[in-house]
Each structure stands twice: as C-alpha cells, then as structure tokens.
C-alpha cells in the first residue's frame, strides 16, 4: 500500500538551471504586477494632466487680478496727486507725505 508521499512513479530532478525555473514561476506574477502598476501610473498621469490644467487657469486668473490691482493702484496714486495739488492750491503750503 502506497501512502501520499510514497509513489511508485519516479520523479526525476530537473535538468534546467535554477534561473530558468524561477523565471518560469515568477514571470506571470511579475507581469500581473507590472500591468497593475502601469494602470495606476496611467490614472495618476491623467489626474496630473487635469490638475496642471487647473493650475494654469488659476495662474492666468491671478496674473489678470494682479494687473487689475496694479491699474487700480495707479489710479489711486493719481487721485492722491490731485488731492495733494488741490490742497496745495487751497491752503497755499507744501504738503509732506507721511
């Protein structure tokens, strides 16, 4: 009577080098992992592209707001000059800036 570990069939040792056996065993696992990582990279790249578009739009908006603010500051400086000149005419004295 033969047990589980006992067999009448002989199993001969492999004549293949260990690297070949390991490659044959690991290749499917490595390929699956590589495909999974490639999929994740693709998703991240898509997200990055979308975020970069949003960042560029925000940058353009900020530049427009800065230009608008600079224009308003120029108008304010002009108004201050007019007020100072008017005060100088009315009071007749030199006005010093604080």
ROLO-862881 format. One record per atom (N, C-alpha, C): x, y negated, z; residue in three letters; atom name; residue number from 1. Coordinates in nm, 3 decimals, decimal comma. Each point is the difference from the previous one (the first is absolute). Last residue first. Example, Ala and Ser with C-alpha at 12.3 -4.5 7.8 and 13.67 -1.06 7.14 Angstrom:
2
@X = 1,285 | Y = 0,225 | Z = 0,708 | code = Ser | site = N | pos = 2
@X = 0,082 | Y = -0,119 | Z = 0,006 | code = Ser | site = CA | pos = 2
@X = -0,077 | Y = -0,109 | Z = 0,073 | code = Ser | site = C | pos = 2
@X = 0,029 | Y = 0,572 | Z = -0,007 | code = Ala | site = N | pos = 1
@X = -0,089 | Y = -0,119 | Z = 0,000 | code = Ala | site = CA | pos = 1
@X = 0,090 | Y = -0,120 | Z = 0,000 | code = Ala | site = C | pos = 1
% end
This chain:
98
@X = 0,342 | Y = -11,129 | Z = 0,434 | code = Unk | site = N | pos = 98
@X = 0,028 | Y = 0,076 | Z = 0,122 | code = Unk | site = CA | pos = 98
@X = 0,053 | Y = 0,133 | Z = -0,032 | code = Unk | site = C | pos = 98
@X = 0,026 | Y = -0,496 | Z = -0,271 | code = Unk | site = N | pos = 97
@X = -0,057 | Y = 0,135 | Z = 0,000 | code = Unk | site = CA | pos = 97
@X = 0,039 | Y = 0,071 | Z = 0,128 | code = Unk | site = C | pos = 97
@X = -0,074 | Y = -0,545 | Z = -0,082 | code = Unk | site = N | pos = 96
@X = 0,100 | Y = 0,107 | Z = 0,010 | code = Unk | site = CA | pos = 96
@X = -0,072 | Y = 0,134 | Z = 0,005 | code = Unk | site = C | pos = 96
@X = -0,113 | Y = -0,515 | Z = -0,207 | code = Unk | site = N | pos = 95
@X = -0,052 | Y = 0,115 | Z = 0,073 | code = Unk | site = CA | pos = 95
@X = 0,108 | Y = 0,107 | Z = 0,001 | code = Unk | site = C | pos = 95
@X = -0,015 | Y = -0,568 | Z = -0,052 | code = Unk | site = N | pos = 94
@X = 0,054 | Y = 0,127 | Z = -0,049 | code = Unk | site = CA | pos = 94
@X = -0,052 | Y = 0,113 | Z = 0,088 | code = Unk | site = C | pos = 94
@X = -0,286 | Y = -0,458 | Z = -0,068 | code = Unk | site = N | pos = 93
@X = 0,122 | Y = 0,050 | Z = 0,064 | code = Unk | site = CA | pos = 93
@X = 0,040 | Y = 0,134 | Z = -0,059 | code = Unk | site = C | pos = 93
@X = -0,411 | Y = -0,269 | Z = -0,078 | code = Unk | site = N | pos = 92
@X = 0,114 | Y = -0,081 | Z = -0,036 | code = Unk | site = CA | pos = 92
@X = 0,128 | Y = 0,044 | Z = 0,069 | code = Unk | site = C | pos = 92
@X = -0,489 | Y = 0,143 | Z = -0,014 | code = Unk | site = N | pos = 91
@X = 0,066 | Y = -0,038 | Z = 0,123 | code = Unk | site = CA | pos = 91
@X = 0,119 | Y = -0,091 | Z = -0,029 | code = Unk | site = C | pos = 91
@X = -0,251 | Y = 0,164 | Z = -0,369 | code = Unk | site = N | pos = 90
@X = -0,095 | Y = -0,057 | Z = 0,096 | code = Unk | site = CA | pos = 90
@X = 0,073 | Y = -0,055 | Z = 0,122 | code = Unk | site = C | pos = 90
@X = 0,248 | Y = 0,225 | Z = -0,339 | code = Unk | site = N | pos = 89
@X = -0,058 | Y = -0,123 | Z = -0,054 | code = Unk | site = CA | pos = 89
@X = -0,090 | Y = -0,068 | Z = 0,102 | code = Unk | site = C | pos = 89
@X = 0,186 | Y = 0,413 | Z = 0,112 | code = Unk | site = N | pos = 88
@X = 0,109 | Y = -0,097 | Z = -0,011 | code = Unk | site = CA | pos = 88
@X = -0,055 | Y = -0,133 | Z = -0,052 | code = Unk | site = C | pos = 88
@X = -0,283 | Y = 0,368 | Z = 0,011 | code = Unk | site = N | pos = 87
@X = 0,023 | Y = -0,051 | Z = 0,135 | code = Unk | site = CA | pos = 87
@X = 0,106 | Y = -0,108 | Z = -0,002 | code = Unk | site = C | pos = 87
@X = -0,083 | Y = 0,229 | Z = -0,400 | code = Unk | site = N | pos = 86
@X = -0,114 | Y = -0,085 | Z = 0,038 | code = Unk | site = CA | pos = 86
@X = 0,018 | Y = -0,060 | Z = 0,137 | code = Unk | site = C | pos = 86
@X = 0,319 | Y = 0,311 | Z = -0,150 | code = Unk | site = N | pos = 85
@X = 0,012 | Y = -0,124 | Z = -0,078 | code = Unk | site = CA | pos = 85
@X = -0,114 | Y = -0,095 | Z = 0,036 | code = Unk | site = C | pos = 85
@X = -0,012 | Y = 0,425 | Z = 0,193 | code = Unk | site = N | pos = 84
@X = 0,113 | Y = -0,075 | Z = 0,054 | code = Unk | site = CA | pos = 84
@X = 0,015 | Y = -0,133 | Z = -0,073 | code = Unk | site = C | pos = 84
@X = -0,323 | Y = 0,297 | Z = -0,163 | code = Unk | site = N | pos = 83
@X = -0,040 | Y = -0,052 | Z = 0,131 | code = Unk | site = CA | pos = 83
@X = 0,111 | Y = -0,084 | Z = 0,059 | code = Unk | site = C | pos = 83
@X = 0,093 | Y = 0,225 | Z = -0,401 | code = Unk | site = N | pos = 82
@X = -0,099 | Y = -0,107 | Z = -0,023 | code = Unk | site = CA | pos = 82
@X = -0,042 | Y = -0,063 | Z = 0,132 | code = Unk | site = C | pos = 82
@X = 0,283 | Y = 0,373 | Z = 0,020 | code = Unk | site = N | pos = 81
@X = 0,072 | Y = -0,115 | Z = -0,055 | code = Unk | site = CA | pos = 81
@X = -0,095 | Y = -0,117 | Z = -0,024 | code = Unk | site = C | pos = 81
@X = -0,185 | Y = 0,408 | Z = 0,133 | code = Unk | site = N | pos = 80
@X = 0,073 | Y = -0,060 | Z = 0,111 | code = Unk | site = CA | pos = 80
@X = 0,075 | Y = -0,123 | Z = -0,049 | code = Unk | site = C | pos = 80
@X = -0,216 | Y = 0,259 | Z = -0,322 | code = Unk | site = N | pos = 79
@X = -0,098 | Y = -0,072 | Z = 0,082 | code = Unk | site = CA | pos = 79
@X = 0,068 | Y = -0,069 | Z = 0,117 | code = Unk | site = C | pos = 79
@X = 0,262 | Y = 0,280 | Z = -0,272 | code = Unk | site = N | pos = 78
@X = -0,039 | Y = -0,121 | Z = -0,073 | code = Unk | site = CA | pos = 78
@X = -0,099 | Y = -0,083 | Z = 0,080 | code = Unk | site = C | pos = 78
@X = 0,123 | Y = 0,417 | Z = 0,172 | code = Unk | site = N | pos = 77
@X = 0,113 | Y = -0,093 | Z = 0,007 | code = Unk | site = CA | pos = 77
@X = -0,032 | Y = -0,131 | Z = -0,071 | code = Unk | site = C | pos = 77
@X = -0,315 | Y = 0,343 | Z = -0,037 | code = Unk | site = N | pos = 76
@X = 0,001 | Y = -0,054 | Z = 0,136 | code = Unk | site = CA | pos = 76
@X = 0,115 | Y = -0,098 | Z = 0,018 | code = Unk | site = C | pos = 76
@X = -0,027 | Y = 0,237 | Z = -0,404 | code = Unk | site = N | pos = 75
@X = -0,109 | Y = -0,097 | Z = 0,008 | code = Unk | site = CA | pos = 75
@X = -0,004 | Y = -0,067 | Z = 0,137 | code = Unk | site = C | pos = 75
@X = 0,305 | Y = 0,348 | Z = -0,059 | code = Unk | site = N | pos = 74
@X = 0,040 | Y = -0,115 | Z = -0,081 | code = Unk | site = CA | pos = 74
@X = -0,105 | Y = -0,110 | Z = 0,004 | code = Unk | site = C | pos = 74
@X = -0,102 | Y = 0,407 | Z = 0,202 | code = Unk | site = N | pos = 73
@X = 0,098 | Y = -0,072 | Z = 0,080 | code = Unk | site = CA | pos = 73
@X = 0,050 | Y = -0,123 | Z = -0,074 | code = Unk | site = C | pos = 73
@X = -0,287 | Y = 0,291 | Z = -0,229 | code = Unk | site = N | pos = 72
@X = -0,073 | Y = -0,073 | Z = 0,104 | code = Unk | site = CA | pos = 72
@X = 0,096 | Y = -0,079 | Z = 0,090 | code = Unk | site = C | pos = 72
@X = 0,189 | Y = 0,280 | Z = -0,327 | code = Unk | site = N | pos = 71
@X = -0,071 | Y = -0,111 | Z = -0,063 | code = Unk | site = CA | pos = 71
@X = -0,075 | Y = -0,084 | Z = 0,101 | code = Unk | site = C | pos = 71
@X = 0,205 | Y = 0,393 | Z = 0,149 | code = Unk | site = N | pos = 70
@X = 0,102 | Y = -0,100 | Z = -0,033 | code = Unk | site = CA | pos = 70
@X = -0,063 | Y = -0,122 | Z = -0,067 | code = Unk | site = C | pos = 70
@X = -0,279 | Y = 0,366 | Z = 0,086 | code = Unk | site = N | pos = 69
@X = 0,038 | Y = -0,066 | Z = 0,124 | code = Unk | site = CA | pos = 69
@X = 0,105 | Y = -0,107 | Z = -0,025 | code = Unk | site = C | pos = 69
@X = -0,124 | Y = 0,271 | Z = -0,361 | code = Unk | site = N | pos = 68
@X = -0,112 | Y = -0,085 | Z = 0,039 | code = Unk | site = CA | pos = 68
@X = 0,034 | Y = -0,078 | Z = 0,126 | code = Unk | site = C | pos = 68
@X = 0,307 | Y = 0,321 | Z = -0,139 | code = Unk | site = N | pos = 67
@X = 0,000 | Y = -0,113 | Z = -0,093 | code = Unk | site = CA | pos = 67
@X = -0,112 | Y = -0,098 | Z = 0,034 | code = Unk | site = C | pos = 67
@X = 0,014 | Y = 0,396 | Z = 0,246 | code = Unk | site = N | pos = 66
@X = 0,115 | Y = -0,084 | Z = 0,036 | code = Unk | site = CA | pos = 66
@X = 0,005 | Y = -0,122 | Z = -0,092 | code = Unk | site = C | pos = 66
@X = -0,322 | Y = 0,328 | Z = -0,094 | code = Unk | site = N | pos = 65
@X = -0,035 | Y = -0,074 | Z = 0,121 | code = Unk | site = CA | pos = 65
@X = 0,113 | Y = -0,093 | Z = 0,044 | code = Unk | site = C | pos = 65
@X = 0,076 | Y = 0,291 | Z = -0,365 | code = Unk | site = N | pos = 64
@X = -0,099 | Y = -0,102 | Z = -0,036 | code = Unk | site = CA | pos = 64
@X = -0,038 | Y = -0,085 | Z = 0,121 | code = Unk | site = C | pos = 64
@X = 0,285 | Y = 0,365 | Z = 0,074 | code = Unk | site = N | pos = 63
@X = 0,069 | Y = -0,103 | Z = -0,077 | code = Unk | site = CA | pos = 63
@X = -0,095 | Y = -0,112 | Z = -0,040 | code = Unk | site = C | pos = 63
@X = -0,184 | Y = 0,377 | Z = 0,211 | code = Unk | site = N | pos = 62
@X = 0,079 | Y = -0,079 | Z = 0,095 | code = Unk | site = CA | pos = 62
@X = 0,072 | Y = -0,112 | Z = -0,073 | code = Unk | site = C | pos = 62
@X = -0,233 | Y = 0,309 | Z = -0,263 | code = Unk | site = N | pos = 61
@X = -0,093 | Y = -0,083 | Z = 0,075 | code = Unk | site = CA | pos = 61
@X = 0,075 | Y = -0,090 | Z = 0,099 | code = Unk | site = C | pos = 61
@X = 0,247 | Y = 0,319 | Z = -0,238 | code = Unk | site = N | pos = 60
@X = -0,045 | Y = -0,107 | Z = -0,090 | code = Unk | site = CA | pos = 60
@X = -0,095 | Y = -0,095 | Z = 0,073 | code = Unk | site = C | pos = 60
@X = 0,138 | Y = 0,379 | Z = 0,236 | code = Unk | site = N | pos = 59
@X = 0,114 | Y = -0,090 | Z = -0,019 | code = Unk | site = CA | pos = 59
@X = -0,039 | Y = -0,117 | Z = -0,091 | code = Unk | site = C | pos = 59
@X = -0,309 | Y = 0,348 | Z = 0,062 | code = Unk | site = N | pos = 58
@X = 0,011 | Y = -0,083 | Z = 0,120 | code = Unk | site = CA | pos = 58
@X = 0,113 | Y = -0,101 | Z = -0,013 | code = Unk | site = C | pos = 58
@X = -0,047 | Y = 0,316 | Z = -0,341 | code = Unk | site = N | pos = 57
@X = -0,114 | Y = -0,092 | Z = -0,003 | code = Unk | site = CA | pos = 57
@X = 0,004 | Y = -0,094 | Z = 0,121 | code = Unk | site = C | pos = 57
@X = 0,320 | Y = 0,342 | Z = -0,017 | code = Unk | site = N | pos = 56
@X = 0,028 | Y = -0,101 | Z = -0,102 | code = Unk | site = CA | pos = 56
@X = -0,113 | Y = -0,101 | Z = -0,010 | code = Unk | site = C | pos = 56
@X = -0,060 | Y = 0,366 | Z = 0,288 | code = Unk | site = N | pos = 55
@X = 0,104 | Y = -0,089 | Z = 0,052 | code = Unk | site = CA | pos = 55
@X = 0,031 | Y = -0,110 | Z = -0,100 | code = Unk | site = C | pos = 55
@X = -0,298 | Y = 0,342 | Z = -0,130 | code = Unk | site = N | pos = 54
@X = -0,061 | Y = -0,087 | Z = 0,101 | code = Unk | site = CA | pos = 54
@X = 0,101 | Y = -0,101 | Z = 0,053 | code = Unk | site = C | pos = 54
@X = 0,160 | Y = 0,326 | Z = -0,297 | code = Unk | site = N | pos = 53
@X = -0,091 | Y = -0,091 | Z = -0,069 | code = Unk | site = CA | pos = 53
@X = -0,065 | Y = -0,098 | Z = 0,096 | code = Unk | site = C | pos = 53
@X = 0,260 | Y = 0,343 | Z = 0,180 | code = Unk | site = N | pos = 52
@X = 0,085 | Y = -0,099 | Z = -0,064 | code = Unk | site = CA | pos = 52
@X = -0,084 | Y = -0,101 | Z = -0,077 | code = Unk | site = C | pos = 52
@X = -0,216 | Y = 0,371 | Z = 0,195 | code = Unk | site = N | pos = 51
@X = 0,042 | Y = -0,097 | Z = 0,101 | code = Unk | site = CA | pos = 51
@X = 0,086 | Y = -0,110 | Z = -0,061 | code = Unk | site = C | pos = 51
@X = -0,128 | Y = 0,357 | Z = -0,279 | code = Unk | site = N | pos = 50
@X = -0,117 | Y = -0,078 | Z = 0,039 | code = Unk | site = CA | pos = 50
@X = 0,037 | Y = -0,109 | Z = 0,101 | code = Unk | site = C | pos = 50
@X = 0,331 | Y = 0,306 | Z = -0,122 | code = Unk | site = N | pos = 49
@X = -0,032 | Y = -0,085 | Z = -0,115 | code = Unk | site = CA | pos = 49
@X = -0,118 | Y = -0,090 | Z = 0,033 | code = Unk | site = C | pos = 49
@X = 0,120 | Y = 0,324 | Z = 0,317 | code = Unk | site = N | pos = 48
@X = 0,099 | Y = -0,106 | Z = -0,006 | code = Unk | site = CA | pos = 48
@X = -0,028 | Y = -0,097 | Z = -0,114 | code = Unk | site = C | pos = 48
@X = -0,264 | Y = 0,388 | Z = 0,039 | code = Unk | site = N | pos = 47
@X = -0,031 | Y = -0,095 | Z = 0,107 | code = Unk | site = CA | pos = 47
@X = 0,096 | Y = -0,118 | Z = -0,003 | code = Unk | site = C | pos = 47
@X = 0,088 | Y = 0,351 | Z = -0,294 | code = Unk | site = N | pos = 46
@X = -0,124 | Y = -0,068 | Z = -0,039 | code = Unk | site = CA | pos = 46
@X = -0,040 | Y = -0,105 | Z = 0,102 | code = Unk | site = C | pos = 46
@X = 0,361 | Y = 0,277 | Z = 0,102 | code = Unk | site = N | pos = 45
@X = 0,037 | Y = -0,094 | Z = -0,105 | code = Unk | site = CA | pos = 45
@X = -0,122 | Y = -0,077 | Z = -0,049 | code = Unk | site = C | pos = 45
@X = -0,070 | Y = 0,343 | Z = 0,311 | code = Unk | site = N | pos = 44
@X = 0,068 | Y = -0,113 | Z = 0,063 | code = Unk | site = CA | pos = 44
@X = 0,039 | Y = -0,104 | Z = -0,105 | code = Unk | site = C | pos = 44
@X = -0,184 | Y = 0,404 | Z = -0,153 | code = Unk | site = N | pos = 43
@X = -0,102 | Y = -0,076 | Z = 0,073 | code = Unk | site = CA | pos = 43
@X = 0,063 | Y = -0,126 | Z = 0,062 | code = Unk | site = C | pos = 43
@X = 0,290 | Y = 0,303 | Z = -0,210 | code = Unk | site = N | pos = 42
@X = -0,085 | Y = -0,066 | Z = -0,100 | code = Unk | site = CA | pos = 42
@X = -0,107 | Y = -0,086 | Z = 0,068 | code = Unk | site = C | pos = 42
@X = 0,272 | Y = 0,271 | Z = 0,270 | code = Unk | site = N | pos = 41
@X = 0,077 | Y = -0,113 | Z = -0,054 | code = Unk | site = CA | pos = 41
@X = -0,084 | Y = -0,077 | Z = -0,101 | code = Unk | site = C | pos = 41
@X = -0,178 | Y = 0,397 | Z = 0,170 | code = Unk | site = N | pos = 40
@X = -0,001 | Y = -0,105 | Z = 0,102 | code = Unk | site = CA | pos = 40
@X = 0,075 | Y = -0,123 | Z = -0,049 | code = Unk | site = C | pos = 40
@X = 0,007 | Y = 0,379 | Z = -0,276 | code = Unk | site = N | pos = 39
@X = -0,135 | Y = -0,055 | Z = 0,007 | code = Unk | site = CA | pos = 39
@X = -0,009 | Y = -0,114 | Z = 0,101 | code = Unk | site = C | pos = 39
@X = 0,401 | Y = 0,242 | Z = -0,028 | code = Unk | site = N | pos = 38
@X = -0,017 | Y = -0,082 | Z = -0,121 | code = Unk | site = CA | pos = 38
@X = -0,139 | Y = -0,064 | Z = -0,001 | code = Unk | site = C | pos = 38
@X = 0,094 | Y = 0,308 | Z = 0,341 | code = Unk | site = N | pos = 37
@X = 0,073 | Y = -0,125 | Z = 0,021 | code = Unk | site = CA | pos = 37
@X = -0,017 | Y = -0,093 | Z = -0,120 | code = Unk | site = C | pos = 37
@X = -0,181 | Y = 0,429 | Z = -0,038 | code = Unk | site = N | pos = 36
@X = -0,072 | Y = -0,075 | Z = 0,104 | code = Unk | site = CA | pos = 36
@X = 0,066 | Y = -0,135 | Z = 0,023 | code = Unk | site = C | pos = 36
@X = 0,213 | Y = 0,301 | Z = -0,290 | code = Unk | site = N | pos = 35
@X = -0,123 | Y = -0,052 | Z = -0,060 | code = Unk | site = CA | pos = 35
@X = -0,080 | Y = -0,084 | Z = 0,099 | code = Unk | site = C | pos = 35
@X = 0,381 | Y = 0,224 | Z = 0,159 | code = Unk | site = N | pos = 34
@X = 0,040 | Y = -0,106 | Z = -0,092 | code = Unk | site = CA | pos = 34
@X = -0,122 | Y = -0,063 | Z = -0,066 | code = Unk | site = C | pos = 34
@X = -0,064 | Y = 0,378 | Z = 0,271 | code = Unk | site = N | pos = 33
@X = 0,035 | Y = -0,117 | Z = 0,082 | code = Unk | site = CA | pos = 33
@X = 0,038 | Y = -0,118 | Z = -0,089 | code = Unk | site = C | pos = 33
@X = -0,083 | Y = 0,407 | Z = -0,215 | code = Unk | site = N | pos = 32
@X = -0,125 | Y = -0,051 | Z = 0,059 | code = Unk | site = CA | pos = 32
@X = 0,028 | Y = -0,125 | Z = 0,084 | code = Unk | site = C | pos = 32
@X = 0,370 | Y = 0,226 | Z = -0,174 | code = Unk | site = N | pos = 31
@X = -0,075 | Y = -0,063 | Z = -0,108 | code = Unk | site = CA | pos = 31
@X = -0,131 | Y = -0,059 | Z = 0,053 | code = Unk | site = C | pos = 31
@X = 0,265 | Y = 0,253 | Z = 0,294 | code = Unk | site = N | pos = 30
@X = 0,064 | Y = -0,128 | Z = -0,030 | code = Unk | site = CA | pos = 30
@X = -0,075 | Y = -0,074 | Z = -0,110 | code = Unk | site = C | pos = 30
@X = -0,144 | Y = 0,434 | Z = 0,108 | code = Unk | site = N | pos = 29
@X = -0,024 | Y = -0,091 | Z = 0,112 | code = Unk | site = CA | pos = 29
@X = 0,058 | Y = -0,138 | Z = -0,027 | code = Unk | site = C | pos = 29
@X = 0,080 | Y = 0,345 | Z = -0,317 | code = Unk | site = N | pos = 28
@X = -0,142 | Y = -0,040 | Z = 0,003 | code = Unk | site = CA | pos = 28
@X = -0,031 | Y = -0,099 | Z = 0,113 | code = Unk | site = C | pos = 28
@X = 0,452 | Y = 0,169 | Z = -0,026 | code = Unk | site = N | pos = 27
@X = -0,039 | Y = -0,085 | Z = -0,113 | code = Unk | site = CA | pos = 27
@X = -0,148 | Y = -0,038 | Z = 0,002 | code = Unk | site = C | pos = 27
@X = 0,243 | Y = 0,314 | Z = 0,307 | code = Unk | site = N | pos = 26
@X = -0,026 | Y = -0,138 | Z = 0,039 | code = Unk | site = CA | pos = 26
@X = -0,053 | Y = -0,088 | Z = -0,112 | code = Unk | site = C | pos = 26
@X = 0,119 | Y = 0,473 | Z = -0,056 | code = Unk | site = N | pos = 25
@X = -0,096 | Y = -0,010 | Z = 0,110 | code = Unk | site = CA | pos = 25
@X = -0,041 | Y = -0,145 | Z = 0,029 | code = Unk | site = C | pos = 25
@X = 0,330 | Y = 0,098 | Z = -0,332 | code = Unk | site = N | pos = 24
@X = -0,126 | Y = 0,061 | Z = -0,041 | code = Unk | site = CA | pos = 24
@X = -0,107 | Y = -0,014 | Z = 0,108 | code = Unk | site = C | pos = 24
@X = 0,437 | Y = -0,141 | Z = 0,099 | code = Unk | site = N | pos = 23
@X = -0,060 | Y = -0,088 | Z = -0,100 | code = Unk | site = CA | pos = 23
@X = -0,136 | Y = 0,054 | Z = -0,044 | code = Unk | site = C | pos = 23
@X = 0,259 | Y = 0,267 | Z = 0,286 | code = Unk | site = N | pos = 22
@X = -0,053 | Y = -0,118 | Z = 0,069 | code = Unk | site = CA | pos = 22
@X = -0,070 | Y = -0,094 | Z = -0,096 | code = Unk | site = C | pos = 22
@X = 0,218 | Y = 0,372 | Z = -0,186 | code = Unk | site = N | pos = 21
@X = -0,115 | Y = 0,044 | Z = 0,079 | code = Unk | site = CA | pos = 21
@X = -0,064 | Y = -0,119 | Z = 0,072 | code = Unk | site = C | pos = 21
@X = 0,398 | Y = -0,077 | Z = -0,234 | code = Unk | site = N | pos = 20
@X = -0,108 | Y = 0,031 | Z = -0,094 | code = Unk | site = CA | pos = 20
@X = -0,126 | Y = 0,041 | Z = 0,075 | code = Unk | site = C | pos = 20
@X = 0,394 | Y = -0,069 | Z = 0,248 | code = Unk | site = N | pos = 19
@X = -0,050 | Y = -0,127 | Z = -0,053 | code = Unk | site = CA | pos = 19
@X = -0,118 | Y = 0,023 | Z = -0,095 | code = Unk | site = C | pos = 19
@X = 0,241 | Y = 0,376 | Z = 0,180 | code = Unk | site = N | pos = 18
@X = -0,094 | Y = -0,064 | Z = 0,094 | code = Unk | site = CA | pos = 18
@X = -0,059 | Y = -0,130 | Z = -0,054 | code = Unk | site = C | pos = 18
@X = 0,151 | Y = 0,379 | Z = -0,353 | code = Unk | site = N | pos = 17
@X = 0,067 | Y = -0,082 | Z = 0,101 | code = Unk | site = CA | pos = 17
@X = -0,104 | Y = -0,070 | Z = 0,090 | code = Unk | site = C | pos = 17
@X = -0,106 | Y = 0,480 | Z = -0,229 | code = Unk | site = N | pos = 16
@X = 0,003 | Y = -0,143 | Z = -0,033 | code = Unk | site = CA | pos = 16
@X = 0,074 | Y = -0,077 | Z = 0,109 | code = Unk | site = C | pos = 16
@X = -0,115 | Y = 0,470 | Z = -0,005 | code = Unk | site = N | pos = 15
@X = 0,132 | Y = -0,028 | Z = -0,056 | code = Unk | site = CA | pos = 15
@X = 0,013 | Y = -0,146 | Z = -0,039 | code = Unk | site = C | pos = 15
@X = -0,304 | Y = 0,282 | Z = 0,392 | code = Unk | site = N | pos = 14
@X = 0,002 | Y = -0,082 | Z = -0,122 | code = Unk | site = CA | pos = 14
@X = 0,143 | Y = -0,020 | Z = -0,046 | code = Unk | site = C | pos = 14
@X = -0,156 | Y = 0,445 | Z = 0,272 | code = Unk | site = N | pos = 13
@X = 0,034 | Y = -0,140 | Z = 0,022 | code = Unk | site = CA | pos = 13
@X = 0,007 | Y = -0,074 | Z = -0,134 | code = Unk | site = C | pos = 13
@X = -0,325 | Y = 0,425 | Z = 0,065 | code = Unk | site = N | pos = 12
@X = 0,141 | Y = -0,029 | Z = -0,025 | code = Unk | site = CA | pos = 12
@X = 0,027 | Y = -0,148 | Z = 0,024 | code = Unk | site = C | pos = 12
@X = -0,360 | Y = 0,387 | Z = 0,172 | code = Unk | site = N | pos = 11
@X = 0,010 | Y = -0,140 | Z = -0,041 | code = Unk | site = CA | pos = 11
@X = 0,147 | Y = -0,031 | Z = -0,013 | code = Unk | site = C | pos = 11
@X = -0,317 | Y = 0,479 | Z = -0,012 | code = Unk | site = N | pos = 10
@X = 0,122 | Y = -0,070 | Z = 0,037 | code = Unk | site = CA | pos = 10
@X = -0,006 | Y = -0,143 | Z = -0,052 | code = Unk | site = C | pos = 10
@X = -0,399 | Y = 0,355 | Z = 0,157 | code = Unk | site = N | pos = 9
@X = 0,059 | Y = -0,074 | Z = -0,112 | code = Unk | site = CA | pos = 9
@X = 0,123 | Y = -0,073 | Z = 0,049 | code = Unk | site = C | pos = 9
@X = -0,271 | Y = 0,242 | Z = 0,299 | code = Unk | site = N | pos = 8
@X = 0,075 | Y = 0,096 | Z = -0,080 | code = Unk | site = CA | pos = 8
@X = 0,066 | Y = -0,070 | Z = -0,119 | code = Unk | site = C | pos = 8
@X = -0,106 | Y = -0,216 | Z = 0,493 | code = Unk | site = N | pos = 7
@X = -0,056 | Y = 0,018 | Z = -0,133 | code = Unk | site = CA | pos = 7
@X = 0,085 | Y = 0,099 | Z = -0,076 | code = Unk | site = C | pos = 7
@X = -0,105 | Y = -0,262 | Z = 0,511 | code = Unk | site = N | pos = 6
@X = 0,066 | Y = 0,112 | Z = -0,066 | code = Unk | site = CA | pos = 6
@X = -0,067 | Y = 0,023 | Z = -0,134 | code = Unk | site = C | pos = 6
@X = -0,153 | Y = -0,321 | Z = 0,302 | code = Unk | site = N | pos = 5
@X = 0,137 | Y = -0,038 | Z = -0,033 | code = Unk | site = CA | pos = 5
@X = 0,075 | Y = 0,112 | Z = -0,071 | code = Unk | site = C | pos = 5
@X = -0,448 | Y = 0,072 | Z = 0,143 | code = Unk | site = N | pos = 4
@X = 0,000 | Y = -0,124 | Z = -0,079 | code = Unk | site = CA | pos = 4
@X = 0,140 | Y = -0,035 | Z = -0,047 | code = Unk | site = C | pos = 4
@X = -0,050 | Y = 0,511 | Z = 0,098 | code = Unk | site = N | pos = 3
@X = -0,053 | Y = -0,120 | Z = 0,066 | code = Unk | site = CA | pos = 3
@X = 0,007 | Y = -0,121 | Z = -0,093 | code = Unk | site = C | pos = 3
@X = -0,041 | Y = 0,552 | Z = -0,107 | code = Unk | site = N | pos = 2
@X = 0,081 | Y = -0,121 | Z = -0,014 | code = Unk | site = CA | pos = 2
@X = -0,070 | Y = -0,115 | Z = 0,070 | code = Unk | site = C | pos = 2
@X = 0,016 | Y = 0,569 | Z = 0,035 | code = Unk | site = N | pos = 1
@X = -0,083 | Y = -0,117 | Z = 0,000 | code = Unk | site = CA | pos = 1
@X = 0,088 | Y = -0,124 | Z = 0,000 | code = Unk | site = C | pos = 1
% end
